Amino acid sequence: MSEAKSPRSNSVLWRSLTFYEKFEQVVVFVLTILIALIVLAALWNLLKLVATSLFLVGIFDPTEPVVFQTVFGAIFTVVIALEFKRSLLVVVERRFGIVQVRAVVMIAMLAVVRKFIILDLSQTEAMKLLALGAAILALGIVYWLVRDQDRREAEAAALESTETRPP
């Protein structure tokens, strides 16, 4: 968990940023607010969908493929938006640079999984399924490579910090 920063340390950090880094921070802050609004709107629509289908109409049958695809497609939309918002918050905290490959790959994988869930397999061409399968496989490989690289860098940094400590 990250420690809360005092307003004084935040202002010192802000003053130490370059003009472009300040611009980045403002853009990320605005995007974070917009994504939060999108998450709230998507969650509201999901709640309305489930509530109206379950209580008002009474036709909510989660075993029916169309209902399952619609509800879980909406759930994955909220999850994807939340993951995107979380990756922006990491940037705001300035723990990493503006583009995080692992977060982008994770969001892309979630989007492909969402696409698999909402697909009507009886209407989908085999080549489209093959392309989506290849995409998720490629994204999985990239995610594994990036994660492995991050792990090796963390191990090297830990080793370096133990070597530089006085006995």
N, C-alpha and C positions, 0 to 999 in steps of 0.2 A: 504494500500500500504506500502511496505517496503521502508525504507530510504536507500539511497545509502551510502555505507560504504567507508570511506577513505582508501587509500592504507596502511596507517599506522595501522589502526584498523584491517585490514585484515592480516597484517603481525604479529600483536600481537596475533590475534586469531589463526593463523597458528602455531605459536610457542607454544601456549598453548595446542595444540592437541597432543595426544599420537602417537606413531609410527603407531599403527594400524589405528587410526582415520585418519592420513595423508594418509595411504594406501587406505582406504575407499574413501577419497576425490578424490584421483588420479583416482581410478577405476571409480567412478561416473562421473568424468569429461570426461574420455575417452568414457564411455558409452553414455554420453550426445552428444558428437560430432558424434558418430556412429549413434545414433537415429536421429539426425538432418539430417545427410546424407540420411538415410532411408526415412525420411519424404519428403525430397526434391525429391528423386527418385520416391517415390509413387505419389507425386503431379505431377511430370513431366509425369509419365505414365497416370495418370488420365486426365491431360490436352490433351495429345496425343489421348487418347481414345475418349474423347468427341469431339475434333476438327476434327479428321479423320472421325468419325461417322456422325457428324453434317454437316461439310462443304465439305469434299472430297467425301465421299461415298453417302451422302444424304439419308441414311437409318435409321437415328436416330429417333426412335419412342419410346419415354419414356413410352407410354402406353403398349408396348409389354413387357410381364413379363421378358423375358431373358435380354432385354436391361436394364430394370429397375434394375434387380438383379445385373447385371454386374456393372453398374454405381454406384449404391448405395453401393454395396460391396466395390468398390474401394474408395468411399468417406469414408466409415467407417474404412477402413484400415488406411487412413490418420488420422482420428480422434483418433483412438486407439493409433497410434504412437505418436501423439501430447500429448495425456493424459499421456502416459508413460514418454515422455520427460519432461513434466511439473512436474511429481512426482519426477523425478531425480533432477530437479532444486531446488525443496524444500529441498532435502537432501544436496545439495551443499551449500545452504544458512544456513545449520545447524539448521534449526528451529525444526527438529524432527530427530528421529533415522533413520537408514538405511532402515528398512522395515516399510512401512506404510500400515496397513491392509486396510484402507478405499480406498486408491488409487489402491491397488491390486484388491480388490473386484470390484471397478468401472471399471477397465480395463477388468476384466473377464466378467462383465455384458455387456460391449460394444461388446466383442468378441462373446458372445452368441447371442446378438441382431443382429450382423452382420451375424451370421450363419442362423438365422431365415430369414433374408432378402434374402440371396442368395439361400435358399433351393428351390428346385422344389417340391412343395407339391404333385404333381401327381406321383412322383417317390420316395417319402420318406415314409419309414415305420412308422406306428403309434407308435411303441415303441421308435423310435428315437425322434419323436416329444414329446412324453411323457417325455423322459429323458431330453431333452432340456428345456421343460417347468418346470420340477422339479429343474433343475439346476438354472434357472433364479429365480425361487421362493426362493430357498435356498440362493442364492447370495443376493437377495433383503432383506431377513430377516437378514442376517449377516450384510449387509450395514446399515440397520435400527438400529440394536443393537449397532454397533460400533459408529454410529452417535449419538445415544442416550447417550452412555457412554461418548463420547467426550463433549457433551452438559452439562452433569452433572458435569464432571471434570472442565469445564470452569466456571460453576456457583459456584462451591465450591471454586475455585481459586479467583474469583471475591469477594465472600463473605469473604474469608480469608484476602484479601488485604484491604477491607474496615474496617475490625475489627482491623487490626494492625496499621491503620493510626491514628496518634494523633488527638484529636478533635480540 
